[in-house]
Amino acid sequence: MKKKQLKYDQAYMRMAFEWAKLSYCERKKVGALIVKERMIISDGFNGTPTGFENCCEDKDENTKWYVLHAEANAILKVANSTQSCKNATLYITLSPCKECSKLIHQSGIKRVVYATKYKDVTGLNFLEKAGVELTQLKNIQ
């Protein structure tokens, strides 16, 4: 990886960690940025849909089924704008699950940079098979 690209990757990842802090989820706070041609076109963090209470866990501390993941929120923001994810890079603090990996691929994102690997790597395996470039950046926060 080129030194200049690494410098940008680290900066965007630090910003994704800042977005993660905005999450109301208690169990896991995840942040995401979508960048295209060095311009941030979207951001997101895990949380409930618009109009729902900002409580992500039930009384047993399980995540509510309708909580949106950070990358899904970021992709949906782009879908609701004049922008496109085609050939963009997704920066995310936690690697994507299998459901979000389908959204990432279908949205046209070509590169995913993540900090921590999620326990289930099915999503990463799918993205790799789909030809999406994957990069793990450790020790960023």
Summary of the structure (lengths in Angstrom):
residues: 141
radius of gyration: 14.3
end to end distance: 20.1
largest distance: 47.2
contacts: 455
relative contact order: 0.17
helix: 33%
strand: 23%
